[in-house]
Amino acid sequence: MTKIRSLIYRVHAWLGAIVALPVLAWASSGLLYALPSVVEGGRALPIDATRVRIAPSEALERANLFAGRQLPITALTLLVRDGRPTYQAVGGMGADSLLIDAETGEVRQTPPPGPLTRYFRQAHFFFFAGKWQVPLLVSLSFLACLSALTGIYLNLSLWRQRRNETRGG
């Protein structure tokens, strides 16, 4: 084995070990999401439009009044929660949200998620990284690409070596 291939093999092994943990967390959290009863909000129920009395613009106003300031709301979703049509006003990266009852307009904070939902959000979307979320995901993606490329190189060089051995032997 040449020195360069030996070095690439060691780099590939280390990259695989580094990239494996976040990929495992991401894959296992995605598996949780495939089980709707495990992750809160993982199951979508049909909305009875006749029960919706509050317009989206009014829901946003009520959320701002509740908070006492203009909120940086990035998404407003109408869903069924506890059997009631409810708007969920999400700010930023989805970590904080308010619930606005679409029938009465009552506003409340979204209750804290259960342990499996917390794991899903932290592992799947890397919320734990805070402002480093995007740089961390880009770095890990780069390392995963590098791991794949070194693996491809090693496989191609191994196949070439075996082909040369069978031709010469």
C-alpha positions in Angstrom: 0.0 0.0 0.0 1.5 3.3 -1.0 2.0 6.1 1.6 -0.6 8.3 0.1 -3.2 5.6 0.1 -2.3 4.8 3.7 -2.8 8.4 4.7 -6.1 8.6 2.8 -7.3 5.4 4.5 -6.5 6.9 8.0 -8.2 10.2 7.0 -11.2 8.3 5.7 -11.5 6.3 8.9 -11.3 9.4 11.1 -13.8 11.3 9.0 -16.2 8.3 9.2 -15.9 8.3 12.9 -16.5 12.1 13.2 -19.4 12.2 10.7 -21.1 9.0 12.0 -22.4 10.5 15.3 -24.3 13.4 13.9 -25.6 11.2 11.0 -26.8 8.6 13.6 -28.5 11.3 15.6 -30.1 12.8 12.5 -31.3 9.4 11.2 -32.6 8.2 14.6 -34.5 11.5 15.1 -36.0 11.1 11.5 -37.1 7.6 12.5 -39.0 9.1 15.5 -40.7 11.5 13.1 -42.0 8.6 11.1 -43.9 7.5 14.2 -46.5 10.3 14.5 -47.7 9.4 18.0 -44.2 9.8 19.4 -43.4 13.3 18.3 -45.8 16.1 19.2 -47.3 17.7 16.1 -46.1 14.7 14.0 -49.7 13.8 13.0 -51.8 16.2 11.0 -55.6 16.2 11.6 -58.2 17.7 9.3 -59.3 21.2 10.2 -63.0 22.0 10.4 -63.1 25.4 8.6 -66.5 26.2 10.1 -64.9 26.5 13.5 -62.2 29.0 12.4 -63.4 32.5 13.6 -60.1 34.3 13.8 -58.4 35.5 10.6 -54.6 35.0 10.3 -53.9 38.7 10.5 -56.0 38.9 13.7 -54.1 35.9 15.1 -50.8 37.8 14.5 -52.1 40.9 16.2 -53.2 38.9 19.2 -49.8 37.2 19.5 -48.1 40.7 19.4 -50.5 42.0 22.1 -49.9 39.0 24.2 -46.1 39.5 24.0 -46.4 43.3 24.4 -44.2 43.9 21.4 -43.9 43.2 17.6 -42.8 39.6 17.4 -40.4 38.3 14.7 -42.9 35.7 13.5 -41.6 33.7 10.6 -44.4 31.2 10.2 -48.1 31.0 11.1 -49.6 27.6 10.8 -53.2 26.5 11.3 -53.5 23.1 12.9 -55.6 21.0 15.2 -54.3 20.9 18.7 -56.2 19.2 21.5 -59.2 18.9 19.1 -59.4 22.7 18.5 -58.3 24.7 15.4 -55.2 26.6 16.5 -52.8 28.9 15.0 -49.1 28.4 15.9 -47.1 31.5 15.5 -43.4 30.6 15.2 -40.5 33.0 15.6 -36.9 32.5 14.5 -35.7 29.0 13.9 -38.9 27.4 15.4 -37.6 27.2 19.0 -40.3 29.5 20.5 -43.9 29.8 19.5 -47.3 30.9 20.7 -50.7 29.2 20.2 -53.7 31.2 19.2 -57.1 29.5 19.5 -58.7 30.0 16.0 -62.2 30.0 17.6 -61.8 32.3 20.6 -58.5 34.2 19.9 -57.1 33.1 23.3 -53.3 33.2 23.2 -51.0 31.0 25.2 -47.4 29.9 25.1 -46.7 26.6 23.6 -46.1 24.1 26.4 -42.6 22.6 26.6 -42.2 19.5 24.5 -41.8 16.0 25.9 -38.4 14.3 25.9 -38.8 12.5 22.6 -39.9 15.6 20.8 -37.0 17.6 22.4 -34.6 14.9 21.1 -36.2 15.0 17.7 -35.8 18.8 17.4 -32.3 19.0 18.9 -30.9 16.0 16.9 -32.7 16.5 13.6 -32.5 20.3 13.3 -29.4 20.9 15.5 -31.2 23.5 17.6 -28.7 22.9 20.4 -26.1 24.7 18.3 -27.9 28.0 18.5 -26.3 30.6 16.2 -23.7 28.0 15.2 -26.4 25.8 13.7 -25.8 26.7 10.0 -21.9 26.7 10.3 -22.0 23.4 12.1 -24.3 21.8 9.5 -22.2 23.1 6.6 -19.0 21.9 8.3 -20.5 18.4 9.0 -21.8 18.3 5.4 -18.3 19.2 4.1 -16.7 16.4 6.2 -19.3 13.9 5.1 -18.5 14.8 1.4 -14.8 14.4 2.1 -15.4 11.1 3.7 -17.4 9.9 0.7 -14.8 11.1 -1.7 -11.9 9.4 0.2 -14.0 6.2 0.3 -14.6 6.4 -3.5 -10.9 6.9 -4.1 -10.0 4.0 -1.9 -12.5 1.7 -3.6 -11.3 2.7 -7.1 -7.7 2.2 -6.2 -8.5 -1.2 -4.7 -10.4 -2.3 -7.8 -7.6 -1.0 -10.0 -5.0 -3.0 -7.9 -7.1 -6.2 -8.1 -7.6 -5.8 -11.8 -3.8 -5.3 -12.3 -3.1 -8.4 -10.2 -5.5 -10.6 -12.2 -4.1 -9.4 -15.5 -0.5 -9.9 -14.3 -1.0 -13.1 -12.4 
